[in-house]
Amino acid sequence: MFDLNKLKEEQFKLAKKIVLKDSFENLELVAGVDCAYAKDDVVAAIVACDHKTMEQKDKAFSVMKIKVPYLAGFLAYREGPAISEAFVKFATKPDIMIFDGHGTLHPRRCGLASHMGVILDIPSIGVAKQLLVGEIKDNKVYIDNELRGEVVVTREHAKPIYISPGHKISLKTSIEIVKNCMRFPHKLPEPLHLAHRYANEIVDKFIKGELKIDVK
């Protein structure tokens, strides 16, 4: 069993380190981060794209044994180790990372994007497909009367996405970057869409035995 109180304590500590102002100068590489699952293993995929053209520039993946069960609000403990391992494979680090998960739009202000942003010391944005917590007013999402995120419909007739800042970035800039990364007809920003596709490709090859990996 995992000591949830201990994990919550750690999240509160990490949340105190989160910076919600734009703390970057150049914006050339934007990376998407997504995870997929193959039985008892988690595949973390990161795809970096040119910010202006969305041309894919680099990608990396990692496969690790699942050591933490799925617990709502604690996704970083399940996927974080594999994401960190994939991240260190990049020769040129992305300027910003967009995560498939929440940033500060989280009960303890420390969703996957915020948690990993602090751990990796990189500007990060959370883009989630479902709302974990919060009250929506005029497409703004509040928790305890604090603005934490925004609801954005990126494609006609599609369900909305929930954008929140992770670390070293403001909500306003997070929304602008996500919108700039959209490419029709995809619902998700292009780097995240490509990371999702890449993660599923790796899982498919892994299950078929076309990919031999010594999984840790």
For each residue, the residues with C-beta under 8 A, 3 or more apart:
1:
2: 6 7 68 69 71 77
3: 6 7
4: 7 8 71 74
5: 8 9
6: 2 3 9 10
7: 2 3 4 10 11 74 77
8: 4 5 11 12 108
9: 5 6 12 13
10: 6 7 13 14
11: 7 8 14 15 74 108 110 115
12: 8 9 15 16 108 110
13: 9 10 16 17
14: 10 11 17 18 110 114 115 118 119
15: 11 12 18 104 108 109 110 114
16: 12 13
17: 13 14 118 167
18: 14 15 104 109 110 114 117 118 166 167
19: 23 167 168
20: 104 165 169 170 171
21: 168 169 170
22: 123 168 169 170 173
23: 19 123 168 169
24: 27 95 96 123 168 169
25:
26: 95
27: 24 30 51 95 96 177
28: 50 51 95
29: 48 49 50 51 57 58 92 93 94 95 96
30: 27 48 49 51 94 95 96 97 98 177 181 189 191
31: 46 47 48 49 90 94 96 97 98 191 195
32: 46 47 49 97 98 100 188 189 190 191 192 193 194 195 196
33: 44 45 46 83 97 98 99 100 116 192 195
34: 44 45 100 192 195 196 198 199
35: 42 43 44 45 79 82 83 100 199
36: 42 43 45 196 199 200 202 203
37: 41 42 43 66 203
38: 41 42 43 63 203 206 207
39: 207
40: 65 66
41: 37 38 63 64 65 66 206 215
42: 35 36 37 38 63 64 65 66 78 79 82
43: 35 36 37 38 61 62 63 82 199 202 203 206
44: 33 34 35 61 62 63 64 79 82 83 85 86 199
45: 33 34 35 36 59 60 61 86 195 196 198 199 202
46: 31 32 33 59 60 61 83 86 87 90 94 97 195
47: 31 32 56 58 59 191 194 195 198
48: 29 30 31 56 57 58 59 90 92 94 191
49: 29 30 31 32 53 54 55 56 57 181 190 191 194
50: 28 29 53 54 55 57
51: 27 28 29 30 54 95 180 181
52:
53: 49 50
54: 49 50 51 181 183 190 191
55: 49 50
56: 47 48 49 59 194
57: 29 48 49 50 92
58: 29 47 48 90 91 92
59: 45 46 47 48 56 194 195 198
60: 45 46 86 87 89 90
61: 43 44 45 46 86 198 199 202
62: 43 44 82 83 85 86 89
63: 38 41 42 43 44 82 202 206 213 215
64: 41 42 44 67 81 82 85 215 216
65: 40 41 42 215 216
66: 37 40 41 42 69 78
67: 64 78 81
68: 2 71 74 77 78
69: 2 66 78
70: 75 78
71: 2 4 68 74 75 77 78
72: 132
73: 106 107 108 111 132
74: 4 7 11 68 71 77 78
75: 70 71 78 79 101 111 112
76: 79 80 101 110 111 112 115 116 119
77: 2 7 68 71 74 80
78: 42 66 67 68 69 70 71 74 75
79: 35 42 44 75 76 82 83 101 112
80: 76 77 83 84 112 115 116 119
81: 64 67 84 85
82: 35 42 43 44 62 63 64 79 85 86
83: 33 35 44 46 62 79 80 86 87 116
84: 80 81 87 88 116 119 120
85: 44 62 64 81 82 88 89
86: 44 45 46 60 61 62 82 83 89
87: 46 60 83 84 90 93 120
88: 84 85
89: 60 62 85 86
90: 31 46 48 58 60 87 93 94
91: 58
92: 29 48 57 58
93: 29 87 90 122
94: 29 30 31 46 48 90 97 122
95: 24 26 27 28 29 30 51 123
96: 24 27 29 30 31 122 123 124 125 169 177
97: 30 31 32 33 46 94 113 116 117 120 122 123 124 125 166
98: 30 31 32 33 113 124 125 126 127 177 178 181 189 191 192
99: 33 103 112 113 116 124 125 126 127 166 192
100: 32 33 34 35 112 127 128 129 188 192 195 196
101: 75 76 79 111 112 113 126 127 128
102: 105 106 111 112 113 114 126 128 132 149 162 164
103: 99 106 111 112 113 114 117 124 125 126 149 164 165 166 167 174
104: 15 18 20 109 110 111 114 126 148 149 164 165 166
105: 102 111 126 128 131 132 133 134 141 143 148 149 162 164
106: 73 102 103 109 110 111 114 132 133 148 164
107: 73 132 133 143
108: 8 11 12 15 73
109: 15 18 104 106 114 148
110: 11 12 14 15 18 76 104 106 114 115
111: 73 75 76 101 102 103 104 105 106 114 115 126 128 132 164 166
112: 75 76 79 80 99 100 101 102 103 115 116 126
113: 97 98 99 101 102 103 116 117 124 125 126 127 164 165 166 167
114: 14 15 18 102 103 104 106 109 110 111 117 118 124 126 165 166 167
115: 11 14 76 80 110 111 112 118 119
116: 33 76 80 83 84 97 99 112 113 119 120 124 166
117: 18 97 103 113 114 120 121 122 123 124 166 167 168
118: 14 17 18 114 115 121 167
119: 14 76 80 84 115 116
120: 84 87 97 116 117 124
121: 117 118
122: 93 94 96 97 117 167 168
123: 22 23 24 95 96 97 117 166 167 168 169
124: 96 97 98 99 103 113 114 116 117 120 165 166 167 168 169
125: 96 97 98 99 103 113 163 164 165 166 169 174 177 178
126: 98 99 101 102 103 104 105 111 112 113 114 149 162 163 164 165 166 174
127: 98 99 100 101 113 161 162 163 178 188 189 192
128: 100 101 102 105 111 131 132 161 162 164
129: 100 159 161 162
130: 162
131: 105 128 134 136 141 162
132: 72 73 102 105 106 107 111 128
133: 105 106 107 143
134: 105 131 141 142 143 148 149
135: 141 142 143
136: 131 139 140 141 142 151
137: 140 142
138:
139: 136 150 151 152
140: 136 137 147 149 150 151
141: 105 131 134 135 136 147 148 149 150 151 162 164
142: 134 135 136 137 145 146 147 148
143: 105 107 133 134 135 146 148
144:
145: 142
146: 142 143
147: 140 141 142 171
148: 104 105 106 109 134 141 142 143 164 171
149: 102 103 104 105 126 134 140 141 162 163 164 171
150: 139 140 141 162 163 164 171 175
151: 136 139 140 141 160 161 162
152: 139 160 161 162 163 175 178 179
153: 156 158 160 161
154: 158 160 161 179 182 187 188
155: 158 184 185 186 187
156: 153
157:
158: 153 154 155 187
159: 129 187
160: 151 152 153 154
161: 127 128 129 151 152 153 154 178 187 188
162: 102 105 126 127 128 129 130 131 141 149 150 151 152
163: 125 126 127 149 150 152 171 174 175 178
164: 102 103 104 105 106 111 113 125 126 128 141 148 149 150 171 174
165: 20 103 104 113 114 124 125 126 169 170 171 173 174
166: 18 97 99 103 104 111 113 114 116 117 123 124 125 126 169 174
167: 17 18 19 103 113 114 117 118 122 123 124
168: 19 21 22 23 24 117 122 123 124
169: 20 21 22 23 24 96 123 124 125 165 166 173 174 177
170: 20 21 22 165 173 174
171: 20 147 148 149 150 163 164 165 174 175
172: 175 176
173: 22 165 169 170 176 177
174: 103 125 126 163 164 165 166 169 170 171 177 178
175: 150 152 163 171 172 178 179
176: 172 173 179 180
177: 27 30 96 98 125 169 173 174 180 181 189
178: 98 125 127 152 161 163 174 175 181 182 189
179: 152 154 175 176 182
180: 51 176 177
181: 30 49 51 54 98 177 178 189 190 191 192
182: 154 178 179 186 189 190
183: 54 186 190 193
184: 155
185: 155
186: 155 182 183 189 190 193
187: 154 155 158 159 161 193
188: 32 100 127 154 161 192 193 196
189: 30 32 98 127 177 178 181 182 186 192 193
190: 32 49 54 181 182 183 186 193 194
191: 30 31 32 47 48 49 54 98 181 194 195
192: 32 33 34 98 99 100 127 181 188 189 195 196
193: 32 183 186 187 188 189 190 196 197
194: 32 47 49 56 59 190 191 197 198
195: 31 32 33 34 45 46 47 59 100 191 192 198 199
196: 32 34 36 45 100 188 192 193 199 200
197: 193 194 200 201
198: 34 45 47 59 61 194 195 201 202
199: 34 35 36 43 44 45 61 195 196 202 203
200: 36 196 197 203 204
201: 197 198 204 205
202: 36 43 45 61 63 198 199 205 206 211
203: 36 37 38 43 199 200 206 207
204: 200 201 207 208
205: 201 202 208 210 211
206: 38 41 43 63 202 203 209 210 211 213
207: 38 39 203 204
208: 204 205 211
209: 206 212
210: 205 206
211: 202 205 206 208
212: 209
213: 63 206
214:
215: 41 63 64 65
216: 64 65
